[in-house]
Amino acid sequence: MALNRYEYTKSEQGKYKSPQYPTELFQQQRSDYYIFSREGDRLDNIANEFYDDPRYWWVIAEANFLGKGTFAIEPGIQLRIPFPIENLLEQLENAEENK
């Protein structure tokens, strides 16, 4: 299972490009969770809470179109937590194999 968001990203001269994932992979599912961010919330801490691993922060960022270069989240924002993550990662692996 992919823990690193760059696993499916090609690099040039040792530098990573921002990943471009197929948008259909991050579509809403009935099993997704929804939360409202609180003061001091961070993407890595939320990933750890829901996925037991802070390295999946990028899944939450991608699902919520967050890409400002920080883990910090303003309070009061509704966030969608894709769940279960195993399904999404499996689809991502399959999409990469079919390229």
C-alpha positions, 0 to 999 in steps of 0.5 A: 500500500502506498504511504508516500504520495510521490510513489506514483509520480515521476521525477526529473533530475531527482526532483518530484513534481506535484502529483496529478491523480485521476479526479475520479479516484477522489469522488465522494463515497457513502462510506466517507466521514465528514468533520469540521476542523477545530482550532489547531487541527492539522492534516497529518494529525487528522490522518493519524486519527482516521487512518492510524498513520499521519503519512496519509495526510495527502489523501485528505488534502487531495479529497478536499482540494487543499494544496497551500503547502501547509498541514494547518487547517483553519477552524470551521472548515468541513473536511471529507475523509475518504474511507476506507483508505484501502479502497482508494489506494488500491484504485490508485495502484490499478490506475498506475498499472493501466497507464 
